[in-house]
Amino acid sequence: MTGKGTICVAGDADRQTGAVNQPLHLSSTFRLTEGAYRAIAEGRGREASVYTRWGNPTVGAFEQKMARLEGGEEAVAFSSGMAAIAAVMLSHLRPGDELVTTRELYGGTYSFLEKELKRLDIRVRYADCTSPRDIASAITPQTRLLFFESLTNPLLRVLDVPAVAEAARQHGVPLAVDATFVSPVNQNPLSLGADLVVHSASKYLGGHSDLIAGVAAGTRDACREMWQRMTRHGGCMDPFQAWLLLRSLKTLHLRIQRHNQNALAVARFLEQHHRVAEVWYPGLESHPQHHLARHMLQGYGGMVTFRIDGTDRDGLAFMRRLRVATEATSLGGVETLVSMPFNTSHSYLSPEEREAIGIGPGTVRLSVGVEDVEDLLADLRQALDSL
Ligand SMILES: *Cc1c(COP(=O)(O)O)cnc(C)c1O
């Protein structure tokens, strides 16, 4: 068995030139050969280099590396995480079918369900993502897909992947998991029983807040279905994004290790600060699902959410006093980012509605970066102490 770090680093050498890195093939089209014509005739346009929306050698190298990192037979690259999620949904669901999921979803995914799937007469059933029993009881004979996130935003609830996968298996329904927050270093949903794993590669896989991309991995058959959706919807990955991702993946294991360490230290620090009312981090013993964190391979990730003992206005004042962390949405980059759900991801809810789902006033979300942890802690301390 090859370790994650070795997979991250290995295998991009170019056979033709001996270059140790995968070349960037900025070409929309490729010279047609007998083999290419045969592939086109047999619907295998992805395998032969024909046209970049169907397949590109640089994109293919990224897909192969992701398949290895997730333990899938294959992977398919997309122009964004949302393009990948749309392909996962639409390769399983037709009019009259049902999806079982949870309201605790990435905002873009939630609006895809509400605005796109419902238009197609696909019914969406919402369950409590922390209860495999509730999820199982939402499954009907019309259910064709289960879709959940490994860790939810912003309260970092942990999906019990093996238990939900078992419920899915018993009902003969595939389970797709959005593992963006955990990365393939901390968790491989496929090895825990999920059928498909999907990522916004814009986050930890890219890791430098400089690109938008997505990827999904699973069986060869599932990937063929998703690839067909991708070629028809048009959300193919740009070869340059694939090249940047291949470069980023070489340090994924190192970055995640540091994100894990820094975030745990930050969560522990926040937990004992007198101006902090609550901290959510799966690696803390106080987290209600800390026991499920055993499904994390190396750590609990870089996301930490906490509530200042105060108002949303205090939260804003806190953020504006930070000097190391940058006030920005998104996550998974090397730099620490800070934002508040009330005026970003959950601004569409009223304060009462936010409170009802556990997002009280003063809730702040940190994407803890890979800076020196002493500097991060000092920055957080000065901003909290000055409140
Ligand atoms: C960012 C994100 C997405 C959407 O990905 P894009 O690359 O922005 O399209 C989906 N799921 C999760 C959990 C995310 O954080």
The ligand as an ORCA input file, in Angstrom:
! r2SCAN-3c Opt
* xyz 0 1
  C     -16.904     25.800     -2.150
  C     -17.718     24.588     -1.965
  C     -18.490     24.055     -3.022
  C     -18.592     24.727     -4.365
  O     -17.387     24.693     -5.051
  P     -16.956     25.768     -6.178
  O     -15.599     25.293     -6.560
  O     -16.992     27.117     -5.537
  O     -17.959     25.642     -7.278
  C     -19.182     22.890     -2.774
  N     -19.155     22.277     -1.577
  C     -18.440     22.767     -0.545
  C     -18.459     22.043      0.760
  C     -17.694     23.932     -0.696
  O     -17.012     24.418      0.337
*
